[in-house]
Amino acid sequence: MSASEIIREIERLTPSERREVQAYFQHRSRADNPAWRDELARRIDEARAGRSLRSTEVRALVAQARSAQ
């Protein structure tokens, strides 16, 4: 299948399906990037060492930042 055929198929997708395709390509581009792999490993190490935030903490910080604007 050529790139132009793939593009035509993507154009036929629903917006939700296009977001899935976009997420896949973003994942692939990051997965092949050594700097991203190093960053991901660093983040995992921090989380395992207990130096990470829970999702509820992140949401609270985001809400606080938005209300301060």
HELIX and SHEET records of a PDB file:
HELIX    1   1 ALA A    3  GLU A   11  1                                   9    
HELIX    2   2 PRO A   15  ALA A   31  1                                  17    
HELIX    3   3 PRO A   34  ARG A   48  1                                  15    
HELIX    4   4 SER A   55  ALA A   68  1                                  14    
END                                                                             
